[in-house]
Amino acid sequence: MLARQVRYFLAVAEHQSFTRAADALHVSQPALSQQVRLMEESLGVQLFDRSGRTTRLTDSGEVYLQYVRRASQEFREAKRAIHDVNDLSRGALRVAVTPTFTTYLVGPLVEAFYSRYPNISLNVREISQEHMEELLLADEIDVGIAFSGTLTPDLDLYPLLVETLALVVRTGHPLAGEMSIGLEALSTESLVLLSAEFATREQIDRFCRQHSIQPHVRIEANSISAVIEIVRRTRLSTLLPAKIAFAHQDLVAIALDPVRLQRTAVLMQRKDAYRSAAARVFIELAKEVASELGGSLI
């Protein structure tokens, strides 16, 4: 009964409505209201202010919500710990990656992991770094692959590789035969870049500001596959990890000279989170695969 009341309480707090919470839980509103009332009576406090157009937490409800969320998270971890098997004969792992890694790292990493641990259920999501950090803290994913520089203190970071961004062009581009390009020359290029919601774009913009580069951005796109396709079909160039170009025969990576645009890729986990056997071997395997791909390891 207590677990049910906690689920009902969390749903009402999230939806700020008994009606919407009941719909989300697929229960009747009277049954939901009764359970919340019983919880309030057992605690001796009112958890929700029902007087307005929306249902809001009282001050007591706000305090209780913090502890209930923490307890629910620990309960989920406890369930995973019970079912975790150290011999890796079964288990599950939830992984998130930022988009640039999908092109050259995720495939070899998943291939290696599945070949060694075929009985581990693997869920891989491609999301932004900001959303990844939120999900890690909420215990909705186990491991993230993103970049250093996070301001979130409750995450542990494990250095993976140093990723170098380059000017990427198609093979028929006038610069395709060049080994490097100066920063001044970069200012004359017409570019297609990832849009502002990507960490890659923020890093590119910061690099340009630091080195007084004024990029001519002709097109923005919200997916790496779209950027690559545009570069393949036009004379536009882009700034992406050099390894992405190496993975496509019709693309060329031209190094930036004399200053390179680099960033450190990291594996991320929530501090003090339960480390399953699957998560531990995944982290070690990710380091192996990064090394085999020629990444500059820390």
C-alpha positions as CSV (number, residue, x, y, z in Angstrom):
1,M,0.0,0.0,0.0
2,L,2.8,2.4,0.9
3,A,4.5,2.0,-2.5
4,R,1.1,2.7,-4.3
5,Q,0.6,5.8,-2.2
6,V,4.1,7.0,-3.1
7,R,3.4,6.5,-6.8
8,Y,0.2,8.4,-6.6
9,F,1.8,11.2,-4.6
10,L,4.6,11.6,-7.2
11,A,2.1,11.6,-10.1
12,V,0.0,14.3,-8.6
13,A,3.1,16.4,-7.8
14,E,4.3,16.0,-11.4
15,H,1.0,16.7,-13.2
16,Q,-0.3,19.2,-10.7
17,S,-3.7,17.7,-11.2
18,F,-5.5,14.8,-9.7
19,T,-7.4,14.3,-13.0
20,R,-4.2,14.2,-15.1
21,A,-2.4,12.0,-12.6
22,A,-5.2,9.5,-12.6
23,D,-5.2,9.4,-16.3
24,A,-1.5,8.8,-16.4
25,L,-1.7,6.0,-13.8
26,H,-4.8,4.5,-15.4
27,V,-6.8,4.6,-12.2
28,S,-10.0,6.4,-11.2
29,Q,-9.7,9.9,-9.7
30,P,-11.7,9.0,-6.5
31,A,-9.3,6.1,-5.8
32,L,-6.3,8.3,-6.4
33,S,-7.7,11.0,-4.1
34,Q,-8.5,8.5,-1.4
35,Q,-5.0,7.1,-1.3
36,V,-3.4,10.6,-1.2
37,R,-5.8,11.5,1.7
38,L,-4.8,8.4,3.6
39,M,-1.2,9.4,3.1
40,E,-1.8,12.9,4.4
41,E,-3.7,11.5,7.4
42,S,-0.9,9.1,8.3
43,L,1.6,11.9,8.1
44,G,-0.6,14.4,9.9
45,V,0.0,17.1,7.3
46,Q,-1.6,18.4,4.1
47,L,0.6,17.7,1.1
48,F,-1.4,19.5,-1.6
49,D,-3.1,22.8,-1.9
50,R,-6.3,22.0,-3.7
51,S,-7.9,25.4,-3.6
52,G,-6.6,26.8,-6.9
53,R,-7.1,25.9,-10.5
54,T,-4.0,23.7,-10.3
55,T,-3.1,21.3,-7.5
56,R,0.1,22.6,-5.9
57,L,2.4,21.1,-3.2
58,T,2.3,22.8,0.2
59,D,5.5,23.6,2.0
60,S,5.3,20.3,3.7
61,G,4.6,18.6,0.4
62,E,7.7,20.2,-1.1
63,V,9.9,18.9,1.7
64,Y,8.3,15.4,1.5
65,L,8.8,15.3,-2.3
66,Q,12.6,15.6,-1.9
67,Y,12.8,12.6,0.4
68,V,10.3,10.5,-1.6
69,R,12.2,11.1,-4.8
70,R,15.5,10.1,-3.1
71,A,13.9,7.0,-1.6
72,S,12.3,6.0,-4.9
73,Q,15.7,6.3,-6.6
74,E,17.4,4.2,-4.0
75,F,14.6,1.6,-4.2
76,R,15.1,1.3,-8.0
77,E,18.9,0.9,-7.4
78,A,18.2,-1.8,-4.8
79,K,16.0,-3.7,-7.3
80,R,18.8,-3.5,-9.9
81,A,21.4,-4.6,-7.4
82,I,19.3,-7.7,-6.5
83,H,19.1,-8.7,-10.2
84,D,22.7,-7.8,-11.1
85,V,24.8,-10.9,-11.8
86,N,28.5,-10.5,-11.5
87,D,29.2,-13.3,-14.0
88,L,27.3,-11.2,-16.6
89,S,25.1,-14.1,-17.6
90,R,22.2,-11.6,-17.5
91,G,21.6,-8.0,-16.7
92,A,20.7,-4.6,-18.3
93,L,22.6,-1.4,-19.0
94,R,21.2,2.0,-20.0
95,V,23.7,4.2,-22.0
96,A,23.4,7.6,-23.5
97,V,25.8,9.3,-26.0
98,T,26.0,12.8,-27.5
99,P,25.4,12.8,-31.3
100,T,28.9,13.0,-32.6
101,F,29.9,9.7,-31.1
102,T,27.1,7.8,-32.9
103,T,29.0,8.1,-36.2
104,Y,32.3,6.5,-35.3
105,L,32.3,5.2,-31.7
106,V,28.9,3.6,-30.9
107,G,29.0,1.0,-33.6
108,P,32.4,-0.6,-32.7
109,L,31.6,-0.3,-29.0
110,V,28.2,-2.0,-29.2
111,E,29.7,-4.6,-31.5
112,A,32.4,-5.4,-29.0
113,F,30.1,-5.3,-26.0
114,Y,27.5,-7.6,-27.6
115,S,30.0,-10.1,-28.8
116,R,31.4,-10.5,-25.3
117,Y,28.2,-10.1,-23.3
118,P,25.3,-11.2,-25.5
119,N,23.0,-11.8,-22.5
120,I,23.2,-8.2,-21.3
121,S,20.2,-6.1,-22.5
122,L,21.6,-2.8,-23.8
123,N,19.6,0.4,-24.3
124,V,21.5,3.1,-26.2
125,R,20.1,6.7,-26.5
126,E,21.4,9.6,-28.4
127,I,20.7,12.9,-26.5
128,S,22.1,16.2,-25.7
129,Q,24.7,16.5,-22.9
130,E,22.5,18.7,-20.8
131,H,19.6,16.2,-20.9
132,M,22.1,13.3,-20.3
133,E,23.3,14.9,-17.1
134,E,19.6,15.3,-15.9
135,L,18.9,11.6,-16.6
136,L,22.1,10.5,-14.9
137,L,21.1,12.5,-11.7
138,A,17.6,11.0,-11.9
139,D,19.0,7.5,-12.2
140,E,17.3,7.0,-15.6
141,I,20.5,6.0,-17.3
142,D,23.6,4.3,-16.0
143,V,26.5,5.6,-18.2
144,G,26.8,8.6,-20.4
145,I,29.5,9.4,-23.1
146,A,29.9,13.2,-23.5
147,F,32.5,15.9,-22.9
148,S,34.4,17.3,-20.0
149,G,33.6,20.7,-18.6
150,T,30.3,19.9,-16.9
151,L,29.3,22.1,-14.1
152,T,27.4,19.4,-12.3
153,P,29.3,18.4,-9.2
154,D,27.4,15.2,-8.6
155,L,28.8,13.3,-11.5
156,D,32.0,11.2,-11.8
157,L,33.9,11.7,-15.0
158,Y,36.3,9.1,-16.5
159,P,38.5,10.4,-19.4
160,L,38.1,8.5,-22.6
161,L,39.8,10.2,-25.5
162,V,40.7,13.6,-27.0
163,E,38.6,14.4,-30.0
164,T,40.0,16.7,-32.6
165,L,37.6,18.7,-34.8
166,A,38.7,19.6,-38.4
167,L,37.4,21.3,-41.5
168,V,35.4,18.6,-43.3
169,V,34.8,18.9,-47.1
170,R,33.8,16.6,-49.9
171,T,36.5,15.0,-52.1
172,G,35.7,17.4,-55.0
173,H,36.0,20.6,-52.8
174,P,38.8,23.0,-53.8
175,L,40.5,22.5,-50.4
176,A,40.3,18.7,-50.5
177,G,43.9,18.3,-51.3
178,E,45.1,20.4,-48.4
179,M,46.6,18.9,-45.3
180,S,45.8,21.9,-43.1
181,I,44.1,25.3,-43.2
182,G,45.0,28.5,-41.3
183,L,42.5,30.1,-39.0
184,E,42.4,33.3,-41.2
185,A,41.5,31.1,-44.2
186,L,38.8,29.5,-42.2
187,S,37.0,32.8,-42.0
188,T,36.5,32.8,-45.7
189,E,34.8,29.4,-45.9
190,S,31.0,29.0,-46.3
191,L,29.9,26.6,-43.6
192,V,27.1,24.3,-42.7
193,L,27.1,23.8,-38.9
194,L,25.1,22.0,-36.3
195,S,22.5,24.2,-34.7
196,A,22.9,25.8,-31.3
197,E,21.4,23.0,-29.2
198,F,24.4,20.9,-29.8
199,A,27.5,21.0,-27.5
200,T,29.6,20.8,-30.6
201,R,28.2,24.1,-31.9
202,E,28.8,25.8,-28.6
203,Q,32.4,24.6,-28.6
204,I,32.9,25.8,-32.2
205,D,31.4,29.2,-31.5
206,R,33.7,29.6,-28.4
207,F,36.7,28.6,-30.4
208,C,35.9,31.2,-33.1
209,R,35.4,33.9,-30.5
210,Q,38.7,33.1,-28.8
211,H,40.6,33.3,-32.1
212,S,38.7,36.2,-33.7
213,I,37.3,34.0,-36.5
214,Q,34.1,35.2,-38.1
215,P,32.6,32.1,-39.7
216,H,30.2,32.5,-42.6
217,V,27.4,30.1,-41.6
218,R,25.1,29.6,-44.6
219,I,23.1,26.6,-43.3
220,E,22.3,25.2,-39.8
221,A,21.0,21.6,-39.3
222,N,19.9,19.8,-36.2
223,S,21.4,16.4,-37.1
224,I,24.9,15.2,-38.0
225,S,23.6,13.1,-40.8
226,A,22.0,16.1,-42.4
227,V,25.2,18.1,-42.1
228,I,27.2,15.3,-43.7
229,E,24.7,14.9,-46.6
230,I,24.8,18.7,-47.3
231,V,28.6,18.6,-47.3
232,R,28.6,15.7,-49.7
233,R,26.2,17.5,-52.2
234,T,27.5,21.1,-52.0
235,R,30.7,23.1,-51.8
236,L,29.9,24.0,-48.2
237,S,32.3,22.8,-45.6
238,T,31.8,22.0,-41.9
239,L,33.6,21.6,-38.6
240,L,33.2,18.1,-37.2
241,P,35.4,15.5,-35.5
242,A,38.0,14.3,-37.9
243,K,37.1,10.7,-37.2
244,I,33.7,11.3,-38.8
245,A,35.4,12.2,-42.1
246,F,37.6,9.1,-41.8
247,A,34.5,7.0,-41.7
248,H,33.3,8.2,-45.1
249,Q,35.3,7.7,-48.3
250,D,33.9,10.8,-50.0
251,L,34.8,13.2,-47.1
252,V,38.2,14.8,-46.3
253,A,39.3,16.1,-42.9
254,I,41.6,19.2,-43.1
255,A,43.5,20.0,-39.9
256,L,43.2,23.5,-38.4
257,D,46.6,25.2,-38.1
258,P,48.4,26.3,-35.9
259,V,45.7,25.9,-33.2
260,R,43.6,22.8,-33.1
261,L,40.0,22.6,-31.9
262,Q,40.0,19.7,-29.4
263,R,37.8,18.5,-26.6
264,T,38.0,15.7,-24.0
265,A,35.4,12.9,-24.3
266,V,34.5,11.4,-20.9
267,L,32.4,8.6,-19.5
268,M,29.9,9.9,-16.9
269,Q,28.2,8.3,-14.0
270,R,26.3,9.7,-11.0
271,K,28.4,10.0,-7.9
272,D,27.7,7.2,-5.3
273,A,25.4,5.4,-7.8
274,Y,25.2,1.7,-7.7
275,R,27.9,0.3,-10.2
276,S,26.5,-2.8,-11.8
277,A,28.9,-5.4,-13.2
278,A,27.6,-4.6,-16.7
279,A,28.4,-0.9,-16.2
280,R,31.9,-1.7,-14.9
281,V,32.8,-3.8,-17.9
282,F,31.2,-1.4,-20.3
283,I,33.4,1.4,-19.1
284,E,36.6,-0.7,-19.4
285,L,35.5,-1.8,-22.9
286,A,34.8,1.7,-24.0
287,K,38.4,2.7,-23.1
288,E,39.7,-0.3,-25.1
289,V,37.6,0.6,-28.2
290,A,38.6,4.2,-28.0
291,S,42.3,3.2,-27.9
292,E,41.8,0.8,-30.9
293,L,40.1,3.6,-32.9
294,G,43.3,5.6,-32.5
295,G,41.9,8.1,-30.0
296,S,44.4,10.1,-27.9
297,L,43.9,8.5,-24.5
298,I,44.4,10.6,-21.4
